[in-house]
């Protein structure tokens, strides 16, 4: 399965072509699901920390352009951007909201089994 909004390591672009909930929950292994918008100041502030931590990683990073009425964001009950969700075999392990420091992102991915 290939989700078009996904890249291995750091994904620089929010995609409006969001995967379905089933596509996300069917993924095997560790992955990061990020909700936000390219014009969001909090998302722009988080990007350097996210890029520094996820850049060298080999697991998928799905970056979804979220907004009112977007089904995937509502399925994950996203309220603030950016929200990064750590998934293990399609199940949520943990999440962080509005990270600005690399250690916050490192702490998130350290929860992976």
C-alpha positions as CSV (number, residue, x, y, z in Angstrom):
1,X,0.0,0.0,0.0
2,X,1.3,3.5,-0.8
3,X,-0.3,6.5,0.7
4,X,0.4,9.5,-1.5
5,X,0.7,11.9,1.5
6,X,3.5,9.8,2.9
7,X,7.3,9.9,2.6
8,X,9.9,7.9,4.5
9,X,11.7,10.1,7.0
10,X,10.6,13.7,7.0
11,X,7.8,14.7,4.7
12,X,8.0,18.5,3.8
13,X,4.6,18.9,2.3
14,X,1.1,18.9,3.7
15,X,-1.1,16.9,1.3
16,X,-4.8,17.6,0.7
17,X,-4.9,14.1,-0.7
18,X,-5.4,12.5,2.7
19,X,-5.5,8.8,3.1
20,X,-8.6,7.1,4.4
21,X,-8.8,6.1,8.1
22,X,-8.6,2.5,6.9
23,X,-5.4,3.2,4.9
24,X,-3.8,4.6,8.0
25,X,-5.0,1.9,10.4
26,X,-3.9,-0.9,8.0
27,X,-0.3,0.3,8.0
28,X,2.2,-2.1,9.6
29,X,5.1,-1.0,11.8
30,X,5.9,2.4,13.1
31,X,4.6,5.6,11.4
32,X,4.0,9.2,12.2
33,X,0.7,10.9,11.2
34,X,0.9,14.8,11.2
35,X,-2.0,17.1,10.9
36,X,-1.6,20.8,10.1
37,X,-1.7,23.4,7.3
38,X,1.2,25.1,5.4
39,X,0.0,28.6,6.4
40,X,-0.2,27.7,10.1
41,X,2.3,29.6,12.2
42,X,2.5,26.8,14.8
43,X,3.1,24.3,12.1
44,X,5.9,26.4,10.6
45,X,7.5,26.8,14.1
46,X,7.4,23.1,14.6
47,X,8.9,22.1,11.3
48,X,12.6,22.5,12.1
49,X,12.3,20.2,15.2
50,X,10.2,17.7,13.3
51,X,12.6,17.7,10.3
52,X,15.7,17.3,12.5
53,X,14.3,14.3,14.2
54,X,12.4,12.5,11.4
55,X,14.8,13.3,8.6
56,X,17.2,10.4,9.3
57,X,14.4,8.0,10.2
58,X,13.3,5.2,7.9
59,X,9.6,5.0,8.9
60,X,6.7,6.7,7.1
61,X,5.7,10.3,7.9
62,X,2.2,11.1,6.6
63,X,1.6,14.9,6.5
64,X,-2.1,15.7,6.1
65,X,-3.5,19.1,5.3
66,X,-6.3,19.3,7.9
67,X,-9.3,21.6,8.3
68,X,-12.9,21.8,9.2
69,X,-14.8,18.8,8.1
70,X,-11.8,16.8,7.0
71,X,-12.7,13.2,7.9
72,X,-9.2,11.9,8.9
73,X,-8.5,14.7,11.4
74,X,-12.0,14.3,12.9
75,X,-11.5,10.5,13.2
76,X,-8.3,11.2,15.3
77,X,-10.1,14.0,17.2
78,X,-7.4,16.6,16.2
79,X,-8.2,20.0,17.7
80,X,-4.9,22.0,17.4
81,X,-2.1,22.0,14.8
82,X,0.3,20.6,14.3
83,X,-0.6,17.3,16.0
84,X,1.8,14.5,15.5
85,X,0.5,11.0,16.2
86,X,2.8,8.0,16.7
87,X,1.2,4.8,15.2
88,X,2.3,1.2,15.7
89,X,0.6,-1.2,13.4
90,X,-2.1,1.4,12.7
91,X,-2.9,2.0,16.4
92,X,-2.2,5.3,18.2
93,X,0.5,4.9,20.8
94,X,1.0,8.6,21.7
95,X,0.7,12.1,20.3
96,X,2.2,15.6,20.7
97,X,0.6,18.9,19.9
98,X,2.5,22.0,18.8
99,X,6.1,20.7,19.5
100,X,8.8,23.3,19.1
101,X,11.8,21.4,20.5
102,X,13.5,18.3,19.1
103,X,13.4,16.5,22.4
104,X,9.6,16.6,22.3
105,X,9.6,14.8,18.9
106,X,12.3,12.4,20.1
107,X,10.2,11.6,23.2
108,X,7.3,10.8,21.0
109,X,9.1,8.4,18.7
110,X,10.8,6.8,21.7
111,X,7.4,5.3,22.6
112,X,7.6,3.0,19.5
113,X,8.1,-0.6,20.2
